[in-house]
Amino acid sequence: MIDTTTKPTEATKGKQKKRKGKNKIKNKNLVGGSFLVKETKAKNVFIPEEWNEEQKMIVATVHDFLMQEIIPHLEELDSQKDPTQMPAILERAGQLGLTSLSIEEAYGGMDLDFNTGLLFGEAVAPGFSFATVIGAQTSIGSLPIVYYGTAEQKAKYLPKIATSEWKTAYCLTEPDAGSDANSGKTKAVLNEAGTHYLLNGQKMWITNGGFADVFIVFAKIDNDKKLSAFIVEKSFGGIELGVEEKKMGIKGSSTVQVFFSDCPVPKENLLGKRGKGFKIALNILNTGRIKLAAGSVGGGKMATLKSVQYANERKQFGKSIGEFGAIKYKLAEMAIRTFAAESGTYRIGYNIDHKYDALHAKGMTSSMAKLEALREFAVECSIMKVYASEMINFVADEAIQIHGGMGYAQETGVERGYRDARITRIYEGTNEINRMLSVGELMKRAFQEKKVDLVQPLKNLPKYLAKQALPFKSKDNYAEETRIVENLKRIFLLISGRAGQKLKLKLVDEQEIIINFADILAEVFVAESTLLRIKKLSQMDDKDGQLMLATKHKMLQVLLFDAIDKVRKSGRDAIFSFASGAEQKVLLGLLNRLTPSYNINPKKLRREIADVLLAKNTYCFSSYPMPDVVM
Ligand SMILES: Cc1cc2nc3c(=O)[nH]c(=O)nc-3n(C[C@H](O)[C@H](O)[C@H](O)COP(=O)(O)OP(=O)(O)OC[C@H]3O[C@@H](n4cnc5c(N)ncnc54)[C@H](O)[C@@H]3O)c2cc1C
């Protein structure tokens, strides 16, 4: 049971300084986007099977907290009848240290490494609306001060935010400024005395807005073209809140409009530099994106667990429904996609930590190094936001289907999961915007910043294809899978390279084609991350039983089997969209040559994966113990 006194538990004590990296893995490949063109060795990636005991204890502490504070009260929380209930729970989480994970020790936080923060996001996900509430408090609502605050601002705000005595909200979106966030009209004008900015405007969809004490507000000073950021206390006055939005899901979270009318903000509460607010907003959203991916993994595990248990319990036609191939297919797919999303999320989370260590060691300040490390992997953060959110929407939907009519009823809880999952494709940048970003950022890194060379591998393509024609010999157990991933990478380079040469700047207006590229990019990154995970596991198989390793390998095989088709479909879509005649023929020919044939029996493998899940009666591929009681 969790300690509900005000003392932090062993797992959350501030003394555990993990920033220096408990999971020590050397990785020189710390250039975001370079996974496409550089070989990554399995020994250089972090895999979730490497979580240490302290990290697993954090998960257990969070699960205990959810079992005690959230799960028995889901109906009341969703009804929002008592608006003080959710903030009070947040405060109790704060007393246990659960809202101070990313705050520096000097300000009462634990300053845990980034990947442990992601794991926390995964652990809290089965808390439904509470996951959104604590997510806003510990991420978008507080990180702007952690990363950009002055020493005075940090000293004033962070200790109280760390304990959740002060609750926070992030105010970027406006009625006419959603995806186009920089077009916001909220205005800040310095008063005559030069002491305060007077803030006027309207923000919309503000999570935690109904009870926040501190708002991070983005507004334009005078007639600036770019946003600035401000720390605004509710106690400053001039703030009015709209009514709670009636939402499809995450009903227990507060979402309101916030109106500012001559709200006086002391000029020292400008956060960062004037006109740099949009940059702050985007960098904070990068963090939010990968955290959302981790949360989706947590949801995926729990929905799969529930579905496995129901498939074992429910009998029709004289047997449990888990014995039917149609249900086995679903269970296997749910597990495969959850496992794959997990592989990509923590691979990148660890790289962010590693990059931070490298930059900090070179003398960069801690805040700056955190930001730069995140910015480095912006491509991968967008990829994982899209992949994981679409995974959880698929998994949550299949969970309902497996539960049949009971899935449609409120009492089994999968219906809540389905509704709550839907928002993940919308906030932290919609999936359309994130698809544009993953490709756009990659192109920026390649052609403006010259950090990733996308051209040389294309020049080497004839040599690569000639080598492919030779008989295939290798001692590597995973040689075939490695070659598949290599080929898929080259499909991306080939088609995006040709489209770029042909359409040049006009490519930005061809969003359908960019979406094709983003989809290929995501398949490649996730497939490679899963492959590297299995390779690494096979080198340390004492940590993972033989049956588990063999089953995880089967999950990789089915994933790759599907990835080949998805990449081929997106590739053909793109080629038919921008090429015609001889050029089209040549590109299609090359696409065919690069499309690997992979002879597995997907039905047999999916059945075997499902049988392991059903025999274990849980989501058995997690590297921490899943809760006994279904949430
Ligand atoms: C429950 C909830 C909580 C939220 N919490 C917060 C919060 O705490 N703080 C905050 O600031 N905001 C918050 N938001 C706002 C959220 O970030 C926005 O809803 C989101 O960014 C999308 O903006 P929009 O709703 O205006 O959609 P729009 O921008 O109007 O988009 C509508 C559609 O058009 C597409 N679209 C828009 N522009 C393009 C383009 N250039 N290319 C291709 N497609 C495009 C979108 O992908 C989408 O499909 C929250 C929203 C919700 C629903």
The ligand as a Tripos MOL2 file, in Angstrom:
@<TRIPOS>MOLECULE
LIG
   53    58     1     0     0
SMALL
NO_CHARGES

@<TRIPOS>ATOM
      1 C1         -9.5440   18.3850  -24.1900 C.3       1 LIG1
      2 C2         -8.5850   19.3830  -24.7490 C.ar      1 LIG1
      3 C3         -7.5720   19.8860  -23.9360 C.ar      1 LIG1
      4 C4         -6.6960   20.8440  -24.4370 C.ar      1 LIG1
      5 N1         -5.7630   21.3910  -23.5880 N.ar      1 LIG1
      6 C5         -5.0620   22.4890  -24.0080 C.ar      1 LIG1
      7 C6         -4.2420   23.2210  -23.0810 C.ar      1 LIG1
      8 O1         -4.1010   22.8620  -21.9070 O.2       1 LIG1
      9 N2         -3.6260   24.3340  -23.5300 N.ar      1 LIG1
     10 C7         -3.7380   24.7750  -24.8270 C.ar      1 LIG1
     11 O2         -3.1490   25.7870  -25.1530 O.2       1 LIG1
     12 N3         -4.5010   24.0850  -25.7290 N.ar      1 LIG1
     13 C8         -5.1710   22.9660  -25.3500 C.ar      1 LIG1
     14 N4         -5.9750   22.2900  -26.2450 N.ar      1 LIG1
     15 C9         -6.0690   22.7630  -27.6030 C.3       1 LIG1
     16 C10        -5.4420   21.8190  -28.6250 C.3       1 LIG1
     17 O3         -4.0520   21.8910  -28.5310 O.3       1 LIG1
     18 C11        -5.9960   22.2030  -29.9990 C.3       1 LIG1
     19 O4         -7.3490   21.7610  -30.0220 O.3       1 LIG1
     20 C12        -5.2220   21.6280  -31.1440 C.3       1 LIG1
     21 O5         -3.9460   22.2170  -31.2220 O.3       1 LIG1
     22 C13        -5.9280   21.8230  -32.4870 C.3       1 LIG1
     23 O6         -6.3750   23.1210  -32.6510 O.3       1 LIG1
     24 P1         -7.9060   23.3860  -33.0720 P.3       1 LIG1
     25 O7         -8.7540   22.6360  -32.1360 O.co2     1 LIG1
     26 O8         -8.1220   24.8280  -33.1830 O.co2     1 LIG1
     27 O9         -8.0440   22.7030  -34.4960 O.3       1 LIG1
     28 P2         -7.7160   23.3860  -35.8930 P.3       1 LIG1
     29 O10        -6.3620   23.9730  -35.8900 O.co2     1 LIG1
     30 O11        -8.8480   24.2590  -36.2950 O.co2     1 LIG1
     31 O12        -7.6940   22.0920  -36.8330 O.3       1 LIG1
     32 C14        -8.8700   21.5060  -37.3940 C.3       1 LIG1
     33 C15        -8.4050   20.4280  -38.3790 C.3       1 LIG1
     34 O13        -7.6390   21.0350  -39.4370 O.3       1 LIG1
     35 C16        -6.3560   20.4550  -39.5150 C.3       1 LIG1
     36 N5         -5.3630   21.4680  -39.8530 N.ar      1 LIG1
     37 C17        -5.1880   22.6810  -39.2970 C.ar      1 LIG1
     38 N6         -4.1500   23.3140  -39.8460 N.ar      1 LIG1
     39 C18        -3.6460   22.4730  -40.7760 C.ar      1 LIG1
     40 C19        -2.5540   22.5460  -41.6900 C.ar      1 LIG1
     41 N7         -1.7250   23.5840  -41.7470 N.pl3     1 LIG1
     42 N8         -2.3350   21.4930  -42.4920 N.ar      1 LIG1
     43 C20        -3.1200   20.4010  -42.4450 C.ar      1 LIG1
     44 N9         -4.1600   20.2770  -41.6100 N.ar      1 LIG1
     45 C21        -4.4190   21.2990  -40.7840 C.ar      1 LIG1
     46 C22        -6.1180   19.8600  -38.1270 C.3       1 LIG1
     47 O14        -5.1570   18.8050  -38.1590 O.3       1 LIG1
     48 C23        -7.4990   19.3810  -37.7460 C.3       1 LIG1
     49 O15        -7.7420   18.1320  -38.3170 O.3       1 LIG1
     50 C24        -6.8190   21.2820  -25.7680 C.ar      1 LIG1
     51 C25        -7.8230   20.7480  -26.5860 C.ar      1 LIG1
     52 C26        -8.7000   19.8300  -26.0940 C.ar      1 LIG1
     53 C27        -9.7970   19.3260  -27.0030 C.3       1 LIG1
@<TRIPOS>BOND
     1     1     2 1
     2     2     3 ar
     3     2    52 ar
     4     3     4 ar
     5     4     5 ar
     6     4    50 ar
     7     5     6 ar
     8     6     7 ar
     9     6    13 1
    10     7     8 2
    11     7     9 ar
    12     9    10 ar
    13    10    11 2
    14    10    12 ar
    15    12    13 ar
    16    13    14 ar
    17    14    15 1
    18    14    50 ar
    19    15    16 1
    20    16    17 1
    21    16    18 1
    22    18    19 1
    23    18    20 1
    24    20    21 1
    25    20    22 1
    26    22    23 1
    27    23    24 1
    28    24    25 2
    29    24    26 1
    30    24    27 1
    31    27    28 1
    32    28    29 2
    33    28    30 1
    34    28    31 1
    35    31    32 1
    36    32    33 1
    37    33    34 1
    38    33    48 1
    39    34    35 1
    40    35    36 1
    41    35    46 1
    42    36    37 ar
    43    36    45 ar
    44    37    38 ar
    45    38    39 ar
    46    39    40 ar
    47    39    45 ar
    48    40    41 1
    49    40    42 ar
    50    42    43 ar
    51    43    44 ar
    52    44    45 ar
    53    46    47 1
    54    46    48 1
    55    48    49 1
    56    50    51 ar
    57    51    52 ar
    58    52    53 1
@<TRIPOS>SUBSTRUCTURE
     1 LIG1         1 GROUP 0 **** ****
